[in-house]
Amino acid sequence: MTVKTTLSFTDRHHRFLTDKVGQGVFASQSAAVAAALEQMMRDEEERELALGAMAEEIRARLDTPRADYVPAEDAFAAARARLQAARGA
């Protein structure tokens, strides 16, 4: 279903839309706005998925038994060694 609406744009945005339609990138300004909205919807969905995955990982790590923890010194030893080697120390 298509719904008619009125939108207001800054001069800059209007110029950009008009240029894209003129270049043949979009068939109309409505098509350009629809494409932008679709991209925003995809971006939002991807963001939600990423946040969900991070939350899941955090929960999983919170369930890690203390015996499985790696001491900070051990965890960063290789990185510190590479930094020192790069500095010529």
N, C-alpha and C positions, 0 to 999 in steps of 0.2 A: 504494500500500500504506500502511496506517495502522499505526503502532507506538504502543503504550501506554507511557507513561513517567510518572514521578512528578517533579513540580517543586515547589520550595519558593520562596515569595515573601516579601518583607518585608511588613509590614502595609500600608505605603503602596502598594506595587505591587498587592497583593491588593485593596485598596479601589478603586484605579483600575480594575482589570480588572472587578470586580463592578459598578462604576458604569457602565462602558461597555456591559456586557452588559445591565444594567437599562435603559439609555437606548435600547437596540435598535441600537446601533452595530455590535455583533457578536452572532451567534446564541449563542455560548458562550465561555467563557474559553479553550477550546482554539482556537476560531476567531480570537480576539484574539491569542493567542500565535503562531499560524501566520501571521497578517498581519504581526506585528512581525518575525518571522523572514524572511518574504518581502521586507520593506522593507530589512532588514539586508543580504540577499543582493543586492538591486538597488543599494544604496548602495556595497557592496564592488565590484561590477562596474563601476559608474560611476567609482569612485576608481581602479581599475586602468586603465580606458580613459584617464582624464585623465592619470595618471602616465605611461602609455605615450606619449600625445601629447606631453607635455612632454619626455620623453626623446628622442623623435624630433626635436622642434624644437631641442633642445640639440645633438644630433648634427649636424643640418643647419647650425646656426650655427657649429659647430666646423669645418665644411668650407668656410666662407666665406673666400675669398682675402683676404689682408691688404689688397690694393689696394681692396677694396670696403668696408673699415671706414670708419665715419664718426667723425671726431674728436669727443671728448666735448664740447668747446666748441660745436661745430656742432649736435650732437645735442640739447643742452639750451638753446641760445640762445633759442628761441621761448618756452620755459617760463620762463626767467629774465626775459625781457622782459615777459611777462604778470604775473609776480609783482611786478616793479618798478612796472608801471603800476597794479596793484591797491593798492600801498602809497603811490602818489602820488609816487614818486621821480623 
